[in-house]
Amino acid sequence: MPSIATTATSPGRALPGGPLRTAIRVVAVVALLAVAAAGWFGVSWYRAAHDQSLVVGMARDAVLRDAQRATLTLDTLDYRQVQDGLTLWEQSAAGSLLAQLRASRNTYARAITDSTATSSARVLDAAVASLDERSGTAQVFVGVDVTAQSEKDDPSCTHRRIRLEMIRIGDAWKVAALVPVGDAYSEPGPCPAAPSPN
């Protein structure tokens, strides 16, 4: 009775069908593995793209980024380019804040021009306090340093914290209201520069 040992192909003996058949089998196995890997990656990508925690995380990143950008814009002005600055303010705002900026634009322009003031801001920290993706609203707390200077006075630094009421307009988040948090305080001289990256 033949055994496994006696029916096995002896060393050096070609497989039935020759090298072409062997190559076809190898290609088929590689193709099968490639299809399986592609399917696994496709399923993994779909799950990641539709993971609710990922969607919420991306929304939090977006509102945080837009809140920081808006804070810098709304705390930056230059009396020599006051109309451009006010236009940027309006582009960062929505709702009641936008209405207020538009209604008082001429008053703000005169006050800024008369002050011969410039200011620049640096965000120190920021955090999303709440986010409602369905209604498109969020609250973001921001710590900001603002350096202000007029032509007649030395620069001063104001440290303050604010709460931004954000609303989503299209693909962007804009500021609907600004609320001071705690007391701001000022000190002479410009605000400290951002630490240089290591």
C-alpha positions as MATLAB code, in Angstrom:
seq = 'MPSIATTATSPGRALPGGPLRTAIRVVAVVALLAVAAAGWFGVSWYRAAHDQSLVVGMARDAVLRDAQRATLTLDTLDYRQVQDGLTLWEQSAAGSLLAQLRASRNTYARAITDSTATSSARVLDAAVASLDERSGTAQVFVGVDVTAQSEKDDPSCTHRRIRLEMIRIGDAWKVAALVPVGDAYSEPGPCPAAPSPN';
ca = [
       0.000    0.000    0.000;
       1.512    3.321   -0.957;
       2.312    5.688    1.916;
       2.638    9.437    2.090;
       6.364    9.027    2.051;
       6.360    6.922   -1.116;
       3.910    9.177   -2.992;
       5.670   12.489   -2.155;
       7.603   14.137   -4.923;
      11.231   13.252   -4.640;
      13.842   16.048   -4.398;
      14.776   17.466   -7.729;
      11.681   16.143   -9.486;
       9.578   18.809  -11.278;
       5.991   19.372  -10.144;
       3.306   18.157  -12.549;
       2.605   20.759  -15.179;
       6.064   22.293  -15.106;
       7.313   25.784  -14.211;
       4.461   27.606  -15.968;
       1.828   25.903  -13.820;
       3.849   26.692  -10.664;
       4.142   30.372  -11.661;
       0.403   30.580  -12.276;
      -0.320   29.136   -8.837;
       2.066   31.623   -7.172;
       0.470   34.568   -9.011;
      -2.993   33.368   -8.011;
      -2.009   33.145   -4.333;
      -0.429   36.621   -4.413;
      -3.529   38.063   -6.107;
      -5.770   36.443   -3.503;
      -3.691   37.915   -0.674;
      -3.794   41.359   -2.321;
      -7.597   41.247   -2.644;
      -7.938   40.164    0.991;
      -5.643   42.976    2.165;
      -7.522   45.557    0.090;
     -10.814   44.385    1.543;
      -9.486   44.605    5.093;
      -8.133   48.126    4.540;
     -11.398   49.184    2.910;
     -13.485   47.974    5.832;
     -11.080   49.604    8.315;
     -11.205   52.925    6.445;
     -15.014   52.866    6.274;
     -15.297   52.186    9.999;
     -12.833   54.968   10.824;
     -14.556   57.448    8.501;
     -17.945   56.720   10.072;
     -16.792   56.469   13.667;
     -18.857   59.023   15.614;
     -15.996   59.832   17.998;
     -13.763   60.639   15.017;
     -16.427   62.923   13.526;
     -16.845   64.756   16.842;
     -13.069   65.028   17.245;
     -12.723   66.596   13.815;
     -15.510   69.073   14.611;
     -13.790   70.021   17.891;
     -10.518   70.596   16.036;
     -12.296   72.789   13.475;
     -14.106   74.979   16.013;
     -10.937   75.322   18.112;
      -8.884   76.369   15.091;
     -11.476   78.914   13.921;
     -11.935   80.311   17.446;
      -8.211   80.923   17.827;
      -7.999   82.528   14.399;
     -10.987   84.770   15.166;
      -9.463   85.790   18.506;
      -6.297   86.943   16.768;
      -8.313   88.853   14.154;
     -10.636   90.564   16.646;
      -7.722   91.650   18.858;
      -5.618   93.042   16.006;
      -6.037   96.540   14.612;
      -4.062   99.279   12.931;
      -5.387  102.835   12.781;
      -3.596  103.293    9.431;
      -5.661  100.477    7.870;
      -8.794  100.761    9.923;
     -11.333   99.880    7.207;
      -9.461   96.727    6.225;
      -9.262   95.741    9.878;
     -12.968   96.275   10.456;
     -13.791   94.207    7.371;
     -11.723   91.347    8.795;
     -13.566   91.730   12.103;
     -16.902   91.369   10.316;
     -15.684   88.317    8.392;
     -14.909   86.593   11.715;
     -18.278   87.392   13.259;
     -21.868   86.216   12.959;
     -25.186   86.732   14.689;
     -25.436   89.477   17.288;
     -21.711   90.311   17.204;
     -21.798   90.846   13.445;
     -24.881   93.056   13.784;
     -23.126   95.119   16.457;
     -19.970   95.532   14.371;
     -21.940   96.649   11.338;
     -24.118   99.063   13.294;
     -21.119  100.672   15.021;
     -18.580  100.481   12.201;
     -18.268  104.232   11.677;
     -17.981  104.860   15.419;
     -15.253  102.226   15.742;
     -13.398  103.610   12.717;
     -13.303  107.138   14.174;
     -12.259  105.933   17.638;
      -9.457  103.727   16.286;
      -8.193  106.424   13.929;
      -8.229  109.083   16.663;
      -6.358  106.771   19.048;
      -3.470  106.282   16.583;
      -3.321  102.802   18.096;
      -2.112   99.472   16.856;
      -2.499   96.120   18.543;
      -1.412   92.566   18.001;
      -2.462   89.401   19.777;
      -1.069   86.009   20.712;
      -3.233   83.100   21.816;
      -1.784   81.415   24.895;
      -4.238   78.550   25.239;
      -7.693   77.522   24.128;
     -10.171   74.762   24.884;
     -13.593   73.733   23.634;
     -15.986   73.821   26.604;
     -19.042   72.543   24.739;
     -20.002   71.513   21.233;
     -23.396   70.727   19.762;
     -22.779   69.392   16.277;
     -26.488   69.135   15.488;
     -27.286   72.793   16.206;
     -23.883   74.048   15.027;
     -23.011   75.856   18.260;
     -20.028   75.727   20.585;
     -18.314   77.525   23.461;
     -14.557   78.023   23.438;
     -12.387   79.508   26.191;
      -9.305   81.387   25.015;
      -6.420   82.971   26.887;
      -4.868   85.803   24.904;
      -2.149   88.426   25.302;
      -2.703   91.723   23.482;
       0.073   94.247   22.923;
      -1.288   97.739   22.245;
       0.551  100.944   21.444;
      -0.350  104.401   20.286;
       1.965  106.934   18.687;
       1.957  108.955   21.919;
       2.422  106.169   24.465;
       4.669  103.241   25.226;
       3.365   99.730   24.533;
       1.404   97.833   27.147;
       0.399   94.211   27.480;
      -3.088   93.075   28.453;
      -3.670   89.506   29.620;
      -7.236   88.307   29.401;
      -9.465   85.289   29.081;
     -12.623   85.247   27.021;
     -15.449   82.883   26.233;
     -16.420   82.775   22.584;
     -19.903   81.727   21.587;
     -19.323   80.097   18.212;
     -21.830   79.232   15.494;
     -21.226   77.285   12.314;
     -21.807   79.168    9.073;
     -21.327   76.828    6.127;
     -17.989   75.100    6.642;
     -16.610   77.747    9.029;
     -17.148   78.584   12.695;
     -17.679   82.258   13.530;
     -18.002   84.291   16.718;
     -21.523   85.216   17.743;
     -20.581   86.713   21.131;
     -17.515   87.517   23.256;
     -17.767   87.297   27.028;
     -14.872   88.286   29.358;
     -13.912   85.626   31.893;
     -12.487   87.079   35.092;
     -10.593   90.348   35.189;
      -8.087   91.366   32.550;
      -4.882   92.929   33.783;
      -2.279   95.052   32.058;
       1.393   95.718   32.546;
       3.843   98.074   30.846;
       5.834   96.896   27.882;
       5.000   94.519   25.066;
       3.690   91.045   25.805;
       6.279   88.271   25.943;
       7.078   86.714   22.592;
       6.159   83.127   21.893;
       8.894   80.700   22.954;
      10.966   79.477   20.043;
      10.452   75.804   19.114;
      13.211   73.437   20.172;
];
